Amino acid sequence: MGMAATLIVWNAMRMTPVRWIAFAPLLLALPAVAQLSAVAADAMADMSIEDLANIQVTSVSKKPERLAAAAASVFVITADDIRRSGAATVPEALRLAPNLQVAQTSGYGYAISARGFNSSRNTVPNKLLVLIDGRSVYSPFFSGVTWDAQQVMLEDIERIEVISGPGGTLWGVNAVNGVINITTRASSATRGSLVALRAGERGNHVAVRQGSGDWRLQATYLNERHTELAGGAPVNDARHQWQAGMRRDWGSGADLFSVHGNAYRGALDQPEPGAITTGTKLDLGTVRSSGASLTARWTHALDAGGSLMLQGYIDHSERDVPPTYAERIQVADLQFQHSLPANRFGQLVWGANLRHTWDEVTNSETVAFLPAKVGQNWASLFGQNELALRENLRLVVGARVEHNDYTGAEFLPSMRLAWQVAPQHAFWSGVSRTVRAPSRLDADTFIPGTAPYLLRGGPQVRAEVAKVFELGYRGQPLPALSISATVFHNRYDHLRTQEVDATGSFLTFDSKMEGKSRGIEMWGSYQATPWWRLSAGWLALHQRFALKPGSNDEPAPRTSGRDPSHTAQLRSTFILSGDKEIELAVRKVARLESDQVPGYRALDARFGWRVRRDMELSVSGHNLNGAHAEYGALATRSEVPREVAVKLVWMH
């Protein structure tokens, strides 16, 4: 029966995308003919529902805890999830999280957010904090993430913890609507050699890793071709990029040490909207992107059960975007954390964080950031205590005070209550206040690059404030079924606007908008049989924004039009035999009112075959039902193409 299943899959991979849809019901029936005896013995088998509930997460309370006990809306993307999805990059892997909104804006550009604000006018998603092994990749220059620079080797990722909701108490300002924490494997888990080769219709990826004892070295290279408009015209958005890195973990007894280092360089073509709207070819040049980082961490286990942690990192990045600007920024960050042993007063975690940045911008006639050179400081102190009110009832109270150069000290309190109503059922609730501090893009932007200026920065911009109320459930109604559901209500104040000066002679940024959002996010997994698992997720979001007295920025309330009202996904994983597996996935995303981006459905599939114990071959297809747009105005938006790719992974 294993050979029959393989032939079915092979014939399916040769079908046209339209026939794929008709063929899907047959694939759903494959478990009935799969060989059961070989499933349990192979490492390709997924974790059980109980194992998933017991995954250790650290992003919710800055200490290891079971996912089932976490008092927050958190979804974990495991290494197996990433491998089975056929994802080629981190943003593609993040599509697996049902509590995220992921929209591809170009061949290499992505808008990613949680609970809305996937872009507001004149900016990028700016309320989602992203960390890689404890190092923030959230840029203080524009309050966002440059996703093309985050070329993490997917085979090295241990898990991705995705928190939707506020994380300011533990992680600081800018963790407004969510936190993504990417954790890579310890060097002891990546010994030996690994080579991963991926060839697809959009481009080629190569990854190489060598590990021995307490260290590893890795390198990746990708070459991606351009996308196209709906009419078939090419979009100038190809990219070529390499990344190299190292990690070393060592220590004995109570002390553990870790050092991570990465360097990257990329060349990214810029789309040419002028060629589309005017018929004139506009040569924007090539974006040059490069950077390097070094992170060191020391942890010490205390005799009574607590721990100490000291982490420092330096990060250098450069980005030349002709003909508008070029930027060089260095970040030096130092963090200290002390986890006290549990006692009758609770379990306290406290710490401090210092950060300094050096930012230098080369301005142009188009845009200027003034002053061109600036140094900024952030300093914060936080504490969070977890108290057992009863055996099955926990109260978590915390606060953070963080100082930035634009708005001074910001206060970020939170309170959460977790109730383990039964061994397999838990409820939690949370109330938080968090903020997004202004960036240079908010305060220092001048257009054009020389006087007289049409836009004169935003010296009066305030921190954007969110007050968040949450109620959640996480449990196992059946031994084979796990469910997580969260309802939330957010109140926003001091949202950024673009105002006309009282004299009517120029524009300036201000903070004269408020808003509300509410929604529900749900996901779950059902182990239908030992060889068949279904995973589903659904998110619904409603937003409303209004201008405050004195504002004349009438287009600003249409910010919500860049977020879909609902998204849904369904994944079906089959273990055909001990060495063969299939994953089918369907995503549905509602239309975006802004720019009139139609809603879409996407069908993905992957067939994996462990040819030998040290070699895996897979064939994956993305958007098999056809290309679609996800973001942007009709005249310039890229179509996310259909792609079939082959990947070979060799391990020794």
N, C-alpha and C positions, 0 to 999 in steps of 0.2 A: 504493500500500500504506500510505502514511502516513495518508491519510484513513480507510482501513479500520480501522487500529489506533486512531485517535482515536474512531471510532464505537463500537468495542468497549469502550474505556475509559469513554465516556459512558454506555453502557448498563449497564456494571458499577456505576458510581457510583449508579445509580437502584435497584439491587437491595437487597433486605433483607439484613441481616448474615448470616443463615443461608445464603442463596444465595451470598454472597461466598465462603464456604468452598468450596462446590462449584465456584465459578467460578475459583478460584485455579489449577487445572491449565491452564486455557485461557490465563491470563495468563503462565504459565511458557513457553508455546509462542510468545508474541509475538515473541521475537527472530528466529524463523525467517522471519517475514514483514516484518521491519523493513527499511528502506532503509539499506544500508551506506554509500552514497556520501556521505551528508551528515554522518556521525558525526564524522569527523576534523576537520572545519572549524569545529566549534562549541565555544565555551568551556564549554558544559555538560558536555562529556566529562570523565570523572574522570581522576585521575592514574594512571599505569601502576603495576604492582606494583613496578617498580624505583624509580619516583619516590617511592612511599610509603616504601620502605626508606631513601631518602636524605633524608627530611624531617629538618630540623635541630631537635633538642630541646635544652633547656637545664636541665630540672629534675633530671636525673640527676647531673650533675657541675658545675652552675652555670657551664657554658661550652657554646657550641654544639658539637654532635656529631651524627653520623648516627644515626638511630633504629636501624639495623641493628647499630651498634657499641656501643650502650648496654648496660652491664652491670647491668640491672635489668628488672623486669617493668613495662613502660611501654606504654600504649595511647594513640594520638593520635586525637582526634576532629577532623577537618578542617572547614573552613568549608563545603565541599561536603556533608560528612556531615550537618551541622546543617540545611542548607537542604533536602536531600532527605528528611530525617526528618519534616518538617512540625512540628517541636517549636516550642512557643510560649514556653517559659521555659528557663532554664539547667538546673533539675533534670530536665526532660523530655529535654533534649539529653544529659544524663549517662546516660540509659538506654542510649545507644549503646555505652558502655564495658562490655565483658563482664567486666571485673575489678572492677566495682562492684555493690553491692546497693542498689537504689533502691526505696523503698516510700513510696507516698503515704499520709499519715496523715489528711489532711483536704483541703478545697478548695485550701488554700495551703500546707499543712504537708507536709514530707518528712523521712524518715529515710534517710540516705545514708551508707554505710560501705564499707570494703574489708576482706575477710578476716574478717568477723564483727563482733560488737559493734554491730549495727545498733540496739540499744538494750539497756541493762541496766536493772534495776528502779530507778525513781525518777529516771532521767536520760535524756539523749538521746545519740545517737552522739557519742563524745568522743575518738576516736583517729584522726581524719582531718583533716589540715591543708589548708585551702583558701586559695589566693592568687589575686588578680586584678591582673594587671600588677605583680607583686611585692609587693602590699599584702595582708597577712594579714587575712582576715575571720573568723578563729577567735576567738570571744569569750572573754576571760579571766574573764568573769563566771560562765559556766556550762560552759565547755569544749565548745564546739560551734559550729555555724553556723546563723544565722537565715536560712533559705533564701528566705523571702519578701522580705527586704531586698536580695537580690542580683539586682536587675533590670537585668542587662547587656543592651544592645541586641544581639540575636543577629546582625544583619547586620554588626556591627563586630568580631565575634570572628574572629581569624585561625586559632587552634587551641586545643584544650584537651588538655594533657598529663596523663594519669592514671597515676600510679605506685601500684601496689599493693605494699605492703611498706614497710619502715622507711626514713625519710628524715631521721632526727634529726641525723646528722652535719652535713649541709649546711643543714637548715632549722630545727633546734632541737627542744626538747621539744614533745610533742603530735603530731609527725609519726610516729606509732607504726605504724599499719597502712596508711598511704598518704598521698599528696600529690596534690591537684588544682591545677594551675596554669593559669589562664585567661589567655590572651594576646590582647589586642585589636590591630587593625591600626594601623600607623603612619598618621599624618594624611596623608602623601603618597599612601597607597593608598585614600583615601576622599574624593577631590576630587569636587566637584559636588554635586548634590541627590539625595536618596533619600527616598521616602515608602513605607512598608509598612503596609498595612491588612489586618487579619485579623478575620473575623467567624465565630464558631462557636456551637454550641449552648450552650456553657458561658460564653461571654462574648466581648468584643471587645478587640482590641489595636491601638494606633496607634503608629507609630515614625516620627520625622522626623529627617533628618540633613542638614547643610549643611557642606561642606568646601571650602577654597580654599587652595592653597599648602601652608603648614606648619601649618594649624590645622583643627579641625572642631568643630562644635556638634551636639549631638543631644538628643532628648527622646523619652520614651515614656510611654504611658498605657495602663492596662489596667483593665477592668471585668469581673469574673468573678462569676457567679451561684453560688448555694449547691449543694452536693451533696445526696444523699439516703441514708437508711439502706436496708438490704436490703428492708425492708417498705414503702418508699416515703415515709416521713416525712421532711420536710426537715431538713437539718442547718444550723445557723446558722453558716456558714463562707464567706460571700461576702466579696469584697475589692475595694477601689478604690485604685489606687496610681499615682503619677506619678514620673518620674525625669528629671533633666536633667544633662547633663555636657558637658565640653569636653576637648580634647587638643591640645597643640601640640608638634611635634617640629622641631628646627632644629639647625644646626651645620654646620661645614665642617672638612675636614682630619681631624685626630685627635680632635677634640672633638665630641660629640653631646649634646644636651640634650633633655629631655622633661618636660612638665608635664601632669598629668591632674587633673581635678576632677569631682566628682559630688555631687549632692544628691537626696534622695528624701523622699517623704511618703506614708504609706499609712493606710487605715482598714480594719481587719479584724474581721469579726464573729466572736464566740466561740461555739463549739458549746455546747449546753445539755444536758449529761448528766442534770441533775436532772429535766428534762421527760420523759426517757425512762424513768428508773428509778423515779420516784415519781409520775409523772403531774402534777407541779406545774411550771409554767413558771418557769424560773430565769433572771432577767435578769442576765447577766454583763457587759453593756455591750460597748463596742467597743474593740478594741485600737488604740491610736494609735502609729504607728511613724514615725520620721523620723531623718534623719542627713545628714551631709556629710563629704567627705574631700578632701584635696589631697595629691598625690604629685609629687615632683620628683626627677629622676634625671640624673646627669652621668656619661658614660663617656668615657674617654680611652685611645686606642690608643697603646701604647708602640712605640718604633722597632724593638725587637728581637722583637716579636711578642706581647708580653704586653698587659695592659690594667688600667686602674683603674676602679672604679665607686663612686660615692657616691650613696646614695638616702635620702631622708627623706620621711616622710608624717605627717600629722595626721588623725585620724579622730574624729568626734563622732557619737554615736548616742543616741537616746532611745526608750524603749518603756514605754508605760503600759498595764498589764494589770489592769483592774479585775476583781474587788475585791481583788486579792492584793498587787500591788506596782507601783512605777514606778521606772525606772532611767535614769540619765544617766551615760554613760561617755565619757571622752576618752582617746585613745591618741596618744602621740608616739613615733615610731620612727625610728632612724637606723642605717643599714647602710653598712659599708665593705667593699670586696672588692678584692683584688689577685691577678691571674692572672699568674704568671711565665712567661717563654718556656720552651719545652722545652729541656732540656739532658741531659747524660749521667746526671744524678741523677733525671730524671723531669720532670714538669710539675706544679708546685705551685699550688694555689689556696688562699688563706687570707683571713680577714676577721674582722670584729667586728660586734656588734649591741648597741645600747642601746635599751631601751624603758621608758617610764613611762606609767602609767595613773592617771587620776583617776576614781573611781567613787563615785557617790552614789545611794542607794536610798531611796525613800519607802516605809516599811513599812506594814503593815496589821494588823488583828486576826488575820488568817489566818496570815501568815508574816512573819518578820523576818530581815534579814541584818544581823548585828551584828559590828563597828560599821557604822553606816549609811553613813559616809563613810570611804573608805580610799584611800590612794595606794600603788601597788606598782611595783617595779622589777625588770627583767630585764636581765642583762648576759651576753654570751657571746663566746667566741673559738673559731674553728674553723680547721682546716687539712686539706687532702686532697691527696695526691700520687699521680700516675699514672706508673708506671714500666714501661717496655718491657723485660721479661725476655728475650724473644726477638722476632723480627720479628712473630710471630703470637700472642704471649702477653703480656698486660698485667696488672699488679698494681696495684690501687687501694686505698690505705690512708688512713684519715682518722679524725679525732676532734674532738669538740666538748666544751667545758666551759661549762655554762650555769648561772647562779645565779638562783634565784627566792626570794621572801620566805617561802614556806611550808616548803620542804625544803632550802634552801641550794644547794650546788653539786651538779650532776648531770653524770656522765661518759657521753658517747655515742660510743663507738668503732665503727668498721666496717672490714671488709676484703672486697674483691671481687677475683675472678680472672676474666679474660675470655680465651677461647681461640678464635681464628679458625682452626678446623680446616681450612677450605677457603674459597675466595672467597665462596661462597654459604651457608656454614654456620658458626655460632658457638655456643659453649657458655659459660656463665658460672655462677659460684657466689658466694654471699655469706654472711657471718656478721656480725651486728650486735647491738648493745644499744641500746635506746631507751626512753624513759620518757614518761609523761603526768604533768605536774605538777598538783597539786590546784588547784582553782578556788574561788571564793567559795561556789559551790553546795556543794562538799564540806566546807569548813571553817567557814563562817559562817552556816549556815542554822539558824533557830530556829522551831519550830512548837509552839503558836500564836504570834502576834506579841507577846504579852505574857506575863510570868511568871504562874503556874508553867509551865515549858516541858515538852512531851512529847518533843520532839527538841531536843538541845542541841549542835548543830554537830558538828564533827569536828576538834578541835585536834590529835589524834594521827594524823590521816590522813597516809599516806606517798605518795610518788610511785609510780604503777603502773609496773612494769618489764616489758619484753618482750625476750626473747632470741630472735633470728630466724635460721633457717638456710634458705637458698634454693639451688635448682639450676635453671637455665633453659637453654632452647634457642631460637634464633631463626634462621630461614633460608629458603631458596627451594629446595625439593627439585626443583621444575620451574620453568621460566621464568615460567609463568603462575600459580604457586602460592606463597604465603608463609604461614609458620606460626610461631607463638610459643607456647611452653609453659613453665610454671614449676611446680615442686613446692616446697612450703614446710612448715616445721615451726616453730611458735611456742611458747615457754614463757613463761607470765605469772606474775608474783608481785605480792603486795601489792595485789590487786584490791580495790576498795571494797566494804565490807559495812555493814550497819546492825545494830548490836549493842544488846542490852539491858544497861544498867548493872548492875554487881554487886549493887547494892541493889534492882534491879528496879523502880525508880521512874521511869526515863526512858530514851530511846533516844539513841544517838550514832553518828556515822559512824566507821568504822575501816577497816583494810586487812588483813583476815584471810581472803582467798581466793586460791587459785592455780589455774592451769589450763593446758591444752595445746590446741593446735589444729593440724590438718594438712589439707592439701588440694592441689588441682591446679587451675590455670587455663590455658585454652587458647583461642586464636583464630587465625583465618586468613582469607585472601582468595584467591579463585580467579577468574581472568579467563577465563571459559569461551569467550567470543568477544570480538571488539573492542567489541561493544555490550551484553554481558551479563556482569555480575560477581556472584558469590556471596560473602557474608561471613558467618562463623559464629563463635560463641563458646560456651564451656562452662566452668562453675565448679562444683567439688565441695568441700564443707567438712565437716569433722568436728571437734567441740569437746567437751571434757570439763573440768569445773570441780569443785573440792573445797574444803571449808572447812579452814582451818588450826586447830590446837589452840587452844582458848579462844574460838572463835566460836560464837555461838548463832543465827546468821542462816540458818536452814534453807532458806528459799526462794531464797537467793542463787545456788546452783549451777544453778538453772534458767534462768540468763541465756541459755544457748545456744539456748533455745527460741524466741528472737526472730530467729533467722537461718535461712534456708532451707538445706537440706542440699545443694541443687544448683540451678543456674539454667542456662538455655540460650537462645540466640537465633540466628535465621537471617534475613539480609537478602538480597534479590534486587533488583538494580538493572538496569533496561533503558533503553537509549537507543533510542527508537522511530524517531527521525529526528534531524536536526540541531537541532530546536527542541522536541522532545517527549521526556519521560522518565517512567518509572514506577518506584516503589520499593514493594516488599512486604516486610513484616517480621513475624516471629512470635517471641514471647517465651514461655518456659515457666519458671515459678517454683514450687518445691516448697512444701508447706504449712509453716506455722509452728506448732510444737507449743505454744508459749505462746499463750494466747488462742484456740487452735484455729482459726487462720486457714487456710481451705482453699487448696491450691495452685491456680494458675490458668494459663491460656493467653491471650495477647492477640494479636490480629491488627490490624496497622496497614497503611495503604496511602496512597500519594500519587501524584497525576498532576500533572506540571508542564508548562506550555506557554509557551515564549518567544514571546509574541505579536508583539513587535517587539524590536529589539536593546536598547531601553531599557525594556521592560516584560515582566514575567513573571506569569502567572496560574497558581495551583495550587489543587487540591482535595485535602484530606487527611482521612483517617478514622482514628480511634484507638479501640481496643477494639471493633472492628467486630463481633466475635462475642458482645458483651454486656458489661454492667457486672460488676465484680468487686471484692472487698475485698482490701486488701494489708496491713493493719496494724490492731491494736487489738482490744479486747473486742467481742463480738458486739452488745451492747446499744447501743454508742455509735459503732462504726466506720463511716466513710463508704464508700460504694460508688464506686469510680472509674468514672465513667460512660462510655458510648459517646458519641463526638462526631464530627461531620462539620464541617469548617471550610473556608472559602474565603479565599485570601490573594492580594492584589495588591501587587506591588512595582514601583515606577516609579523609574527612575534617569536622571539627566540630567547 
